[in-house]
Amino acid sequence: MTTIAELEQWSPFAAYYDVRSQLKRHVYARSVAAFAAGDAARDAVRTVEALRERQRLIRTAFLKGLGGLPPSDSPLNARVTGCIEEPGLRIEKVIFESRPGVFVTANLYVPDNAPAPAAAVLFLCGHSYEGKGYPRYQCVCRHLAAAGLIVLAQDPLGQGERLGYYEPSLGAPTVPWGTTEHDHVGAQCLVLGDSLARYFLHDALRGMDYLGARPEVDPRRIGVTGNSGGGTQTCMLMMTDPRVAAAAPGTFLMNRETYMYAGGAQDAEQIWPGFTAAGLDHEDVLLAMAPRPVRVLAVQYDFFPIEGTRRSVARCQRFWSLLDREGGLDLVEDVSPHAYTDTLARAAAEFFSRHLLGQAVTPDSAAIQALPPEALWCTPTGQVRAWKPEARFVFDENQDRLRALAVHPVNSREQARAWLHEQVRGPRTPCDLNPRLMDLGQYQGIEVTAGLWWSQPGLFNHGYLLRRVADRGQPLPVTIALWPEGTNDVRRHWNWITLECEKSRAVLIFDPTGTGALQPMPLDNRAPQARYGVLHKLSDDLCFLGDSLAAIRVWDLLRLLEMLACWPGVVAATPLAVHAEGFMATYARLAATLEPRLAQMAFRDAAPPCAAWVAQRHYDDYETRTFVLPGLLRHAPHIDC
């Protein structure tokens, strides 16, 4: 080594192990094992009693992973704010409250030819800016109405008229709509022990309540459909609401393994904590509905792999046969990229009319046209926050939960520490360190040794130990340096390193899993740390496993203390100093809770404690997924880091 640039760019152990692929391999291997266990459990379901038991398990485990549901005992306070009259059809503009102060904007399509009482379909929107007003979604609703079905189409959170960060004074949102808003507030939900999915699901459940209360609707004959994000919501209802008489999930249902290998991340409400760890997969979405009829809608060119869709449907058809409802589950495909196409809309209309009305109707797509999205607004200007500034959104509900947990914590301090211990150590398999050390030479009187050691099976950690040449032969106390870029960011810290070494201390620049020289290879054109980059995606996969990258990195830091005990030339028994920057301070604080030797902390531009950033309406959400420890503020607010 002759320059700092060489130190930052050169990987001394490149020939030893492919450390840049190790995190992906580790996460995928654990996931595949869980997928196989889930397949085996479903394969073992051979009796009606076993099927019913599996259905109970699905609902219980799924809702537990979401953090439970908000209460549904508040009045809907529904109102109709306008009506569009067309030949053979009226479209009501509806607003109801899913929770007190939480306003859901919706359109109710009522065909003149609907029998009384009529069958109905809840239409749940995917990721479209216009929500229920998106022309493609209007056309689907009109196909269903043309078949004689009443249809309720409602705006999801962060879309249509429900932008949670819309500011009337600006006439625009301060956090972009849709997936950006969902991820922004969804990360705060996770720390509170929730998933954003609980709010999406609850809004859908209250939509079912509203439809069931309409005098025109037979509450025993309500179906549900939606595609993409609406397919997600449809699947959640299928697992949880026995009132759903028939379902047509669109362009979402597949299986977790094929999507994992596809390499994409998903939106916040599509991440179901602990779902994979519980042995659940998209087959369980279908299984939960048996013997009620289900038609899966798919397109062959989707980013949700069609192979996974076909596999899940094929493997689950036997459950309908077990209940003497052979043919109750089928699959309709269109040759298209990701969309709720006219072909799928006609298939959905035929399916629901056959099962809910007793007569199959296939509408003529050529006769169907959409209105301008603004024609369907339920509020005067198209935004709830402009109409009702006091309206509540998920951020406000998070604040209520944050305050309640501060006053009435779930656990005592001792229980909180035990919970943290289990999160960090429970999913790990201990192994020998088997370290590799390599001298890299010296620069400006400071010598550098690189180290590589096993943190857990399949995952190496890495670091550089720096010390003055003048201190050679003298055992030195250690300062652990934790920076977001680790050993790839030496130049910016060189002055600090020099000053620290002049105190006759060794500096250990540490790369926990996924940082510095261990940063994983990108899976797309996004930077690894970026939103929907590879670290975001792998963090979501870990969340499905009931684990987190944050917990892994805290484990890494604890293992580093073991490594220092066998690193020549340093004294590991004395109190260890830690210098942490940015979000790395979170790992340092958590590790210090479990290891008293990490008592001497110094922070620079440190991320605030979780309770502080969860309380912020706007915060820097770059790389948030990697340092979120799900459930920390619910189970261990006393040790909030």
C-alpha positions in Angstrom: 0.0 0.0 0.0 1.4 3.4 -1.0 -1.7 5.6 -1.0 -5.0 6.0 0.8 -6.9 5.5 -2.5 -5.3 2.0 -2.8 -6.5 1.3 0.7 -10.1 2.3 -0.1 -10.3 0.6 -3.5 -8.2 -2.6 -3.0 -9.8 -5.7 -1.5 -6.9 -7.7 0.0 -9.1 -10.8 0.4 -10.6 -10.8 -3.1 -9.1 -14.2 -3.8 -10.2 -15.7 -0.5 -14.0 -15.3 -0.7 -16.7 -13.6 -2.7 -17.7 -11.3 0.1 -19.8 -9.0 -2.2 -22.2 -11.9 -2.9 -22.3 -13.4 0.6 -25.3 -11.4 2.0 -27.5 -12.3 -0.9 -26.5 -16.0 -0.6 -27.1 -16.0 3.1 -30.6 -14.4 2.9 -31.6 -16.6 -0.1 -30.4 -19.8 1.6 -32.4 -19.1 4.7 -35.4 -18.1 2.6 -35.3 -21.2 0.5 -35.2 -23.4 3.6 -38.3 -21.7 4.9 -40.0 -22.0 1.6 -39.3 -25.7 1.5 -40.7 -26.1 5.1 -43.8 -24.2 4.0 -44.3 -26.5 1.0 -43.9 -29.6 3.2 -46.5 -28.3 5.7 -49.0 -27.6 3.0 -48.3 -31.0 1.4 -49.2 -32.6 4.7 -52.7 -31.1 4.6 -54.8 -34.1 3.5 -58.0 -33.8 5.5 -60.7 -31.2 5.9 -59.8 -30.8 9.6 -56.2 -30.2 8.7 -57.2 -27.7 6.1 -59.4 -25.8 8.6 -56.5 -25.8 11.1 -54.2 -24.4 8.4 -56.7 -21.6 7.6 -56.8 -20.6 11.2 -53.0 -20.5 11.4 -52.8 -18.4 8.3 -55.0 -15.7 9.7 -53.5 -15.7 13.1 -49.9 -15.6 12.0 -50.5 -13.0 9.3 -52.2 -10.6 11.5 -49.7 -11.0 14.3 -46.9 -10.1 11.8 -48.8 -6.9 10.9 -49.0 -5.8 14.5 -52.7 -6.6 14.7 -55.5 -4.5 13.4 -57.0 -1.2 14.5 -60.5 -1.4 16.1 -63.4 -1.5 13.7 -66.1 -0.4 16.2 -66.2 3.3 15.2 -69.1 4.6 13.0 -68.3 5.0 9.3 -70.1 8.4 9.2 -70.5 7.8 5.5 -71.7 10.6 3.3 -72.5 11.0 -0.4 -71.0 14.3 -1.8 -72.2 14.0 -5.3 -73.5 11.8 -8.0 -73.0 11.2 -11.7 -76.0 10.0 -13.7 -75.4 8.1 -16.9 -77.8 5.9 -19.0 -78.1 2.7 -17.0 -75.6 3.7 -14.3 -75.1 6.1 -11.5 -71.8 6.8 -9.8 -71.9 8.1 -6.2 -69.1 10.0 -4.7 -68.7 8.6 -1.2 -66.6 9.5 1.8 -66.5 7.3 5.0 -64.3 7.2 8.1 -62.3 3.9 8.4 -61.1 5.1 11.8 -62.1 8.4 13.6 -60.8 11.2 11.4 -59.4 8.9 8.7 -61.4 9.7 5.6 -61.6 7.2 2.7 -62.7 8.6 -0.6 -64.6 6.2 -2.9 -66.9 5.8 -5.9 -69.9 3.6 -5.8 -71.0 2.3 -9.2 -74.7 1.3 -9.2 -76.1 -0.2 -12.4 -79.8 0.2 -13.1 -80.1 -3.5 -13.9 -78.7 -4.7 -10.5 -81.2 -7.0 -8.8 -82.3 -6.2 -5.3 -80.6 -7.0 -3.1 -77.6 -6.9 -5.4 -74.2 -8.6 -5.4 -71.2 -6.2 -5.0 -67.5 -6.1 -5.6 -64.9 -4.1 -3.7 -62.3 -2.8 -6.1 -58.9 -2.1 -4.6 -56.6 0.2 -6.5 -53.0 -0.5 -7.4 -50.2 2.1 -7.5 -51.7 4.8 -9.6 -51.5 8.5 -8.9 -55.2 9.0 -9.6 -56.3 6.1 -7.4 -59.9 5.3 -8.2 -59.9 7.9 -11.0 -57.2 6.1 -13.0 -58.8 5.4 -16.4 -57.7 1.8 -16.5 -59.3 1.2 -13.1 -62.5 3.0 -14.0 -62.8 0.7 -17.0 -62.5 -2.4 -14.8 -65.2 -1.0 -12.5 -67.4 -0.3 -15.5 -66.9 -3.9 -16.8 -68.1 -5.2 -13.5 -71.1 -2.8 -13.4 -72.0 -3.7 -16.9 -72.4 -7.3 -15.6 -74.9 -6.1 -13.1 -72.7 -5.8 -10.1 -72.5 -2.9 -7.7 -68.8 -1.8 -7.3 -67.1 0.3 -4.6 -63.7 1.6 -5.7 -61.7 3.3 -3.0 -58.5 5.4 -2.9 -55.6 3.7 -1.1 -53.3 5.6 1.3 -51.0 8.0 -0.5 -52.9 8.0 -3.7 -55.9 9.7 -5.4 -57.5 12.1 -2.9 -55.6 10.7 0.1 -52.0 12.1 -0.2 -50.9 12.0 3.4 -48.2 14.8 3.0 -50.3 17.1 0.8 -49.9 20.7 2.0 -52.8 23.0 1.0 -50.6 26.1 1.2 -48.2 24.6 -1.4 -50.8 22.9 -3.5 -48.5 19.8 -3.5 -47.2 17.0 -1.3 -44.0 17.4 0.6 -43.4 13.7 0.3 -44.1 12.2 -3.2 -47.2 10.2 -3.6 -47.5 6.4 -3.7 -44.6 4.1 -3.0 -42.4 7.0 -1.7 -45.0 8.0 0.8 -45.7 4.4 1.7 -42.0 3.7 2.4 -41.5 7.0 4.3 -44.2 6.4 6.8 -43.9 2.6 6.6 -40.4 2.6 8.1 -41.8 4.4 11.1 -44.5 1.8 11.4 -41.9 -1.0 11.5 -40.0 0.4 14.5 -43.4 0.6 16.3 -43.9 -3.1 15.7 -46.4 -2.6 12.9 -46.5 -3.0 9.1 -48.1 -0.3 7.0 -50.2 -3.2 5.6 -52.3 -3.2 8.8 -53.7 0.2 7.7 -54.3 -0.8 4.0 -56.0 -4.0 5.2 -58.1 -2.1 7.8 -59.3 0.4 5.1 -60.3 -2.5 2.9 -62.2 -4.2 5.8 -64.1 -1.0 6.4 -64.9 -0.8 2.7 -66.5 -4.2 3.1 -68.4 -2.8 6.1 -69.7 0.1 4.0 -70.8 -2.2 1.2 -72.5 -4.6 3.6 -74.4 -1.7 5.1 -75.8 -0.3 1.8 -79.5 -1.3 1.5 -79.0 -2.2 -2.2 -76.3 -4.8 -1.3 -76.7 -8.4 -0.2 -73.8 -8.6 2.4 -73.5 -12.4 1.8 -72.5 -11.8 -1.9 -69.6 -9.4 -1.8 -66.4 -10.1 -3.8 -63.1 -8.4 -4.1 -60.6 -7.7 -6.8 -57.7 -5.4 -7.7 -54.3 -5.7 -9.4 -50.7 -4.9 -8.5 -51.0 -3.1 -5.1 -54.7 -3.7 -5.3 -53.9 -7.4 -5.8 -51.8 -7.2 -2.6 -54.8 -5.7 -0.7 -57.1 -8.4 -2.3 -54.8 -11.1 -1.0 -54.8 -9.6 2.5 -58.6 -9.6 2.6 -58.6 -13.2 1.3 -56.5 -14.3 4.3 -58.5 -12.4 6.9 -62.1 -11.7 6.0 -64.6 -14.6 5.9 -67.2 -12.2 4.4 -65.4 -12.3 1.0 -67.7 -14.5 -1.1 -65.4 -14.6 -4.1 -62.0 -13.1 -5.0 -60.1 -12.3 -8.2 -56.5 -11.2 -7.2 -54.8 -9.6 -10.2 -51.1 -9.3 -11.3 -49.7 -9.9 -7.8 -50.3 -13.5 -6.7 -47.2 -15.6 -7.4 -44.8 -17.2 -4.9 -42.1 -15.7 -2.7 -39.3 -17.8 -4.1 -39.7 -16.8 -7.8 -40.0 -13.1 -6.8 -37.0 -13.3 -4.5 -34.9 -14.5 -7.4 -36.4 -11.8 -9.7 -34.4 -9.4 -7.6 -36.9 -6.7 -7.0 -37.9 -4.8 -3.8 -41.6 -4.2 -3.0 -43.6 -1.4 -1.5 -44.0 -1.1 2.3 -47.5 -2.6 2.6 -46.3 -5.6 0.6 -43.7 -6.5 3.2 -45.4 -8.9 5.8 -43.1 -9.3 8.8 -42.4 -12.9 9.8 -44.6 -14.3 6.9 -41.9 -16.5 5.5 -40.6 -17.5 8.9 -44.1 -18.8 9.7 -44.0 -21.1 6.7 -46.5 -19.0 4.7 -46.5 -18.2 1.1 -48.9 -17.1 -1.7 -50.3 -20.6 -1.7 -51.7 -19.8 1.7 -53.5 -16.8 0.3 -55.4 -19.2 -2.0 -55.7 -21.9 0.6 -57.3 -19.5 3.1 -60.2 -18.9 0.6 -61.2 -22.6 0.1 -64.0 -23.5 -0.7 -65.0 -20.0 -1.8 -64.4 -19.4 -5.5 -61.2 -17.7 -6.6 -60.0 -16.6 -10.1 -56.4 -15.6 -10.2 -55.7 -13.0 -12.9 -52.2 -12.7 -14.4 -50.2 -11.4 -17.3 -47.4 -13.3 -18.9 -44.9 -10.4 -19.1 -45.2 -9.3 -15.5 -42.4 -8.5 -13.1 -44.3 -10.8 -10.8 -43.1 -14.0 -12.3 -45.9 -15.9 -14.1 -44.1 -19.2 -13.2 -44.7 -18.6 -9.6 -48.4 -17.8 -10.2 -48.9 -21.0 -12.2 -47.1 -23.1 -9.5 -49.2 -21.7 -6.7 -52.5 -22.2 -8.5 -51.6 -25.7 -9.6 -50.6 -26.8 -6.1 -53.7 -25.4 -4.5 -56.5 -26.7 -6.7 -56.6 -29.9 -4.8 -57.9 -28.1 -1.7 -61.1 -27.2 -3.5 -61.4 -30.8 -4.6 -60.9 -31.9 -1.0 -64.0 -29.8 -0.1 -66.0 -31.1 -3.1 -65.7 -27.8 -4.9 -63.5 -28.9 -7.8 -63.0 -26.1 -10.3 -63.5 -23.4 -7.6 -59.9 -22.1 -8.2 -58.7 -21.2 -11.7 -56.2 -19.0 -13.5 -56.8 -16.6 -16.4 -53.7 -15.2 -18.2 -53.3 -12.4 -20.7 -50.3 -11.7 -23.0 -49.4 -8.3 -21.6 -47.0 -6.4 -19.4 -48.2 -5.5 -15.8 -51.8 -4.2 -16.1 -55.4 -5.0 -15.3 -56.2 -5.4 -19.0 -59.6 -5.5 -20.7 -59.2 -9.3 -21.1 -58.7 -9.6 -17.4 -61.6 -7.2 -16.7 -63.9 -9.3 -18.9 -62.7 -12.5 -17.1 -63.4 -10.9 -13.7 -66.9 -9.7 -14.7 -67.7 -13.2 -16.0 -66.4 -14.8 -12.8 -68.2 -12.5 -10.3 -71.5 -12.5 -12.2 -71.5 -16.3 -12.4 -70.7 -16.9 -8.8 -72.5 -13.9 -7.2 -75.4 -13.4 -9.6 -75.9 -16.9 -10.8 -75.6 -15.9 -14.5 -72.3 -15.4 -16.4 -72.1 -12.0 -18.2 -69.1 -11.0 -20.3 -69.4 -7.2 -21.1 -68.3 -5.6 -24.4 -65.1 -3.7 -23.8 -65.6 -1.5 -26.8 -68.6 0.1 -25.2 -66.7 1.1 -22.1 -65.0 4.5 -21.6 -63.5 6.3 -18.6 -64.3 9.8 -17.3 -61.6 12.4 -16.6 -60.2 11.5 -13.1 -61.2 14.8 -11.6 -64.9 14.1 -12.5 -64.8 11.4 -9.8 -63.4 13.6 -7.0 -65.3 13.3 -3.7 -63.7 16.4 -2.2 -64.0 19.9 -3.7 -60.4 20.2 -4.8 -59.4 16.5 -5.0 -57.5 16.2 -1.7 -58.7 15.3 1.7 -56.1 17.4 3.5 -57.3 20.5 1.6 -61.0 19.7 2.5 -60.3 18.6 6.1 -57.0 20.0 7.4 -57.7 18.1 10.7 -57.9 14.8 8.8 -55.7 12.0 10.2 -53.2 9.9 8.3 -50.9 7.0 9.2 -48.2 9.5 10.5 -50.8 10.8 13.0 -51.7 7.3 14.1 -48.0 6.4 14.5 -47.7 9.4 16.9 -50.6 8.1 19.0 -48.9 4.7 19.2 -45.6 6.3 20.0 -47.0 8.3 22.9 -49.0 5.3 24.3 -45.9 3.1 24.3 -43.9 5.8 26.1 -46.6 6.0 28.9 -47.4 2.3 29.0 -44.5 0.2 27.8 -45.2 -3.4 26.9 -42.1 -4.7 28.7 -40.1 -3.9 31.7 -36.4 -2.9 31.2 -35.3 -6.5 31.9 -37.8 -7.9 29.5 -36.8 -5.3 26.9 -33.2 -6.3 27.1 -34.2 -10.0 26.9 -36.2 -9.1 23.7 -33.3 -7.4 22.2 -31.0 -10.3 23.1 -33.4 -12.6 21.2 -33.6 -10.4 18.2 -29.8 -10.2 17.9 -28.7 -13.6 19.0 -31.8 -15.8 18.4 -31.5 -16.2 14.6 -27.7 -16.7 14.6 -25.7 -19.9 14.4 -22.4 -19.5 16.3 -19.2 -20.6 14.5 -15.5 -20.3 14.8 -14.0 -17.0 13.8 -11.2 -18.6 11.7 -9.6 -15.2 11.1 -7.3 -14.2 8.2 -4.9 -11.4 8.7 -2.8 -9.6 6.1 -0.2 -6.8 6.5 -0.8 -4.1 4.0 2.2 -1.9 4.7 2.3 1.6 6.0 1.5 5.2 5.1 2.7 8.4 6.8 4.1 6.4 9.8 0.9 4.3 10.3 0.9 0.6 9.5 -2.2 -1.2 8.4 -3.4 -4.8 8.9 -6.5 -6.2 7.1 -8.6 -8.8 8.8 -11.3 -11.1 7.6 -13.3 -13.4 10.0 -16.6 -15.3 10.2 -19.4 -13.6 12.0 -21.8 -16.4 11.4 -21.9 -19.2 8.8 -21.7 -17.8 5.4 -21.0 -14.2 6.4 -17.5 -12.8 6.8 -16.8 -9.5 8.5 -13.9 -7.3 7.6 -11.8 -4.5 9.0 -8.5 -2.5 8.9 -6.4 -2.1 12.0 -4.2 1.0 12.0 -1.5 1.9 14.5 1.7 4.0 14.5 4.9 2.3 13.5 6.4 3.9 16.6 4.0 1.8 18.8 5.0 -1.5 17.2 5.4 -4.3 19.8 3.3 -2.5 22.3 -0.2 -3.8 23.1 -2.6 -0.9 22.4 -6.2 -0.2 23.5 -8.6 0.0 20.5 -11.0 2.6 19.2 -13.6 1.0 16.9 -14.5 3.2 14.0 -18.1 2.7 12.6 -18.8 4.7 9.4 -21.5 4.1 6.8 -18.8 3.4 4.1 -16.4 1.7 6.4 -13.0 0.8 4.9 -14.0 2.5 1.6 -14.0 5.9 3.4 -10.5 6.2 4.9 -9.4 9.5 3.2 -12.1 11.6 4.7 -11.2 10.4 8.2 -7.4 10.3 7.9 -6.8 13.3 10.1 -9.0 11.8 12.8 -7.2 8.5 12.4 -3.8 10.2 12.8 -4.9 12.0 16.0 -6.3 8.9 17.5 -3.2 6.8 16.8 -1.0 9.6 18.3 -2.8 8.8 21.6 -1.1 5.4 21.4 -4.3 3.7 20.4 -5.1 1.4 17.6 -8.0 2.2 15.3 -10.1 -0.6 13.9 -12.2 0.5 10.9 -15.0 -2.0 10.9 -17.1 -3.3 8.0 -20.3 -5.0 9.4 -22.3 -7.0 7.0 -23.1 -5.2 3.8 -20.9 -2.2 4.3 -17.5 -1.1 3.1 -15.6 -3.9 1.3 -18.6 -6.2 2.0 -21.1 -4.0 0.1 -23.2 -6.3 -2.1 -23.2 -6.1 -5.8 -26.2 -4.1 -7.2 -29.1 -6.1 -8.6 -30.2 -3.2 -10.8 -29.0 0.2 -11.8 -29.6 1.6 -8.3 -26.9 2.2 -5.8 -26.9 -0.6 -3.1 -28.0 1.9 -0.4 -30.7 3.6 -2.5 -34.4 3.2 -2.1 -35.3 -0.2 -3.8 -31.6 -0.9 -4.1 -30.1 -4.3 -3.2 -29.8 -3.5 0.6 -33.4 -2.4 0.7 -34.5 -5.6 -1.1 -32.4 -7.9 1.1 -33.6 -6.1 4.2 -37.2 -6.8 3.1 -36.4 -10.5 2.6 -35.0 -10.6 6.1 -38.2 -8.9 7.4 -40.2 -11.8 5.9 -37.9 -14.1 7.8 -38.5 -12.3 11.1 -35.0 -10.9 11.1 -33.3 -7.6 10.1 -30.1 -6.3 8.8 -29.9 -4.1 11.9 -29.9 -7.2 14.2 -27.3 -8.9 12.0 -25.0 -5.8 12.2 -25.4 -5.6 16.0 -24.4 -9.3 16.2 -21.4 -8.4 14.0 -20.3 -5.8 16.4 -20.5 -8.2 19.3 -18.5 -10.8 17.3 -15.9 -8.1 16.7 -15.2 -8.0 20.4 -14.3 -11.8 20.2 -12.1 -11.1 17.2 -10.2 -8.4 19.0 -9.4 -10.9 21.8 -7.3 -12.8 19.3 -5.9 -9.9 17.2 -2.2 -9.6 17.9 -1.0 -6.3 19.4 -4.2 -5.0 20.9 -5.7 -5.0 24.3 -9.4 -6.1 24.2 -10.1 -6.6 27.9 -10.2 -2.8 28.7 -13.3 -0.7 28.0 -13.4 -0.2 24.2 -14.0 3.1 22.6 -16.4 3.5 19.7 -16.5 6.3 17.2 -19.7 6.1 15.2 -21.2 8.2 12.4 -24.7 8.5 10.9 -26.9 5.5 11.3 -24.0 3.4 12.5 -24.6 5.0 15.9 -27.8 2.9 16.1 -25.8 -0.4 16.0 -23.3 1.0 18.6 -26.0 2.0 21.0 -27.8 -1.4 20.7 -24.6 -3.4 21.1 -23.7 -1.4 24.1 -27.0 -2.4 25.7 -25.9 -6.0 25.4 -22.2 -5.6 26.0 -21.0 -3.4 28.9 -17.4 -3.2 27.5 -18.8 -0.8 24.8 -19.3 2.0 27.3 -17.2 4.7 25.8 -19.1 6.2 22.8 -18.4 9.2 20.6 -20.8 10.2 17.8 -20.5 12.4 14.8 -23.6 13.4 12.8 -25.3 10.5 14.5 -28.8 9.4 13.5 -31.2 10.3 16.3 -32.8 7.7 18.6 -35.7 5.9 16.9 -38.4 7.6 18.9 -37.0 11.0 17.8 -37.1 10.2 14.0 -40.4 8.4 14.2 -41.8 11.6 15.7 -40.5 13.6 12.7 -43.0 14.2 9.9 -40.1 14.7 7.5 -36.8 12.9 8.0 -33.9 11.7 5.9 -35.1 8.2 4.8 -32.0 7.3 2.8 -30.9 3.8 3.7 -33.6 3.7 6.4 -34.4 0.0 5.8 -30.9 -1.1 6.8 -31.0 0.4 10.3 -34.6 -0.2 11.3 -35.0 -2.9 14.0 -38.7 -3.9 13.7 -40.6 -3.7 17.0 -37.9 -1.8 18.9 -40.2 0.9 20.2 -43.0 -1.6 21.0 -40.8 -4.1 22.9 -37.8 -2.1 24.1 -38.5 1.7 24.2 -36.3 1.9 27.4 -33.3 1.1 25.3 -34.3 3.1 22.2 -31.3 3.7 20.0 
